Amino acid sequence: ITGEAWLQQSAELDKRLATEEKLALQDQQHTKELSDAQRNQARLRDRLATADVRLSVLIAEDSASSCNVPTAPGAVGVVHAARRAQLDPAHAQRIIAITDDGDNAIIALRACQAYVRAVAP
């Protein structure tokens, strides 16, 4: 009985160590994701601050004005022929801050989900 109990305890210890190792690797991965996202956001904020990049929005079609931009969504990408309005740099910075918060929240949510999957039986 003692030998069997020792084998069972050893198996449980091995499972726990494997789970802890898996969690440590996931933590490293999520920390890297968060760091990369923060670095990319900081780079984008710097480019916006130096006017190297400007954010703009498509101007929607309005029958009351002479704007001829179609309202139907097109392919994702740069639209060269459509009329666009450039955003004020301060507004662009606020938008980037909002997206940064959203990116951080998504990464944190994925980390929590991975933890629950690793710990749950």
C-alpha positions as CSV (number, residue, x, y, z in Angstrom):
1,I,0.0,0.0,0.0
2,T,2.8,2.4,0.9
3,G,4.5,1.7,-2.5
4,E,1.3,2.3,-4.4
5,A,0.6,5.6,-2.5
6,W,4.2,6.7,-3.2
7,L,3.7,6.0,-7.0
8,Q,0.4,7.9,-6.9
9,Q,2.0,10.8,-5.1
10,S,4.9,10.8,-7.6
11,A,2.5,10.8,-10.5
12,E,0.5,13.8,-9.0
13,L,3.8,15.6,-8.5
14,D,4.8,15.0,-12.1
15,K,1.4,16.3,-13.3
16,R,1.7,19.4,-11.1
17,L,5.3,20.1,-12.3
18,A,4.2,19.7,-16.0
19,T,1.3,22.1,-15.4
20,E,3.6,24.7,-13.7
21,E,6.0,24.4,-16.6
22,K,3.2,24.8,-19.1
23,L,1.9,27.9,-17.2
24,A,5.4,29.4,-17.1
25,L,5.8,29.0,-20.9
26,Q,2.3,30.5,-21.5
27,D,3.2,33.4,-19.2
28,Q,6.4,34.1,-21.2
29,Q,4.4,34.0,-24.4
30,H,1.7,36.4,-23.2
31,T,4.3,38.7,-21.7
32,K,6.1,38.8,-25.1
33,E,2.8,39.5,-26.9
34,L,2.0,42.3,-24.5
35,S,5.5,43.8,-24.8
36,D,5.4,43.6,-28.7
37,A,1.9,45.2,-28.7
38,Q,3.1,48.0,-26.4
39,R,6.3,48.5,-28.5
40,N,4.2,48.7,-31.7
41,Q,1.7,51.2,-30.1
42,A,4.6,53.3,-28.9
43,R,6.2,53.3,-32.4
44,L,2.8,54.3,-33.9
45,R,2.3,57.1,-31.3
46,D,5.8,58.4,-32.1
47,R,5.1,58.4,-35.8
48,L,1.9,60.2,-35.2
49,A,3.6,62.8,-33.0
50,T,6.3,63.5,-35.7
51,A,3.6,63.7,-38.5
52,D,5.4,60.8,-40.2
53,V,2.0,59.1,-40.3
54,R,-1.5,60.6,-40.2
55,L,-4.8,58.9,-39.5
56,S,-7.7,59.6,-41.8
57,V,-11.3,58.5,-42.2
58,L,-13.4,57.9,-45.3
59,I,-16.0,60.6,-45.9
60,A,-19.4,58.9,-46.3
61,E,-21.7,59.7,-49.2
62,D,-24.2,62.4,-48.4
63,S,-27.0,63.2,-50.8
64,A,-27.2,66.8,-49.5
65,S,-23.5,67.4,-50.4
66,S,-21.6,66.8,-53.5
67,C,-19.5,64.0,-52.0
68,N,-19.5,61.0,-54.3
69,V,-17.9,58.4,-52.0
70,P,-20.0,55.2,-52.0
71,T,-21.2,54.0,-48.6
72,A,-20.9,50.3,-49.5
73,P,-18.0,48.7,-47.7
74,G,-15.1,47.8,-50.0
75,A,-12.0,45.7,-49.6
76,V,-9.8,46.4,-46.6
77,G,-6.8,48.5,-47.5
78,V,-5.7,51.9,-48.6
79,V,-8.4,53.6,-50.7
80,H,-6.7,56.0,-53.1
81,A,-9.8,57.2,-55.0
82,A,-12.1,57.9,-52.1
83,R,-12.3,61.2,-50.3
84,R,-10.7,61.2,-46.9
85,A,-10.5,63.6,-44.0
86,Q,-7.3,63.6,-41.9
87,L,-7.8,63.5,-38.2
88,D,-6.2,66.1,-35.9
89,P,-3.0,64.6,-34.3
90,A,-4.4,65.0,-30.8
91,H,-7.6,63.0,-31.7
92,A,-5.4,60.4,-33.5
93,Q,-3.4,60.0,-30.3
94,R,-6.5,59.4,-28.3
95,I,-7.7,56.8,-30.8
96,I,-4.4,55.0,-30.5
97,A,-4.6,55.1,-26.7
98,I,-8.1,53.5,-26.9
99,T,-6.8,50.8,-29.3
100,D,-3.8,50.2,-27.0
101,D,-6.1,49.6,-24.1
102,G,-8.2,47.2,-26.2
103,D,-5.1,45.3,-27.3
104,N,-3.9,45.0,-23.7
105,A,-7.3,43.7,-22.7
106,I,-7.5,41.1,-25.4
107,I,-4.0,39.8,-24.5
108,A,-4.9,39.7,-20.9
109,L,-8.1,37.8,-21.7
110,R,-6.2,35.3,-23.8
111,A,-3.8,34.8,-20.9
112,C,-6.6,34.2,-18.5
113,Q,-8.3,31.7,-20.8
114,A,-5.1,29.8,-21.3
115,Y,-4.6,29.6,-17.6
116,V,-8.0,28.3,-17.0
117,R,-7.6,25.7,-19.8
118,A,-4.2,24.6,-18.3
119,V,-5.5,24.3,-14.7
120,A,-9.0,22.9,-15.4
121,P,-9.3,19.2,-15.5
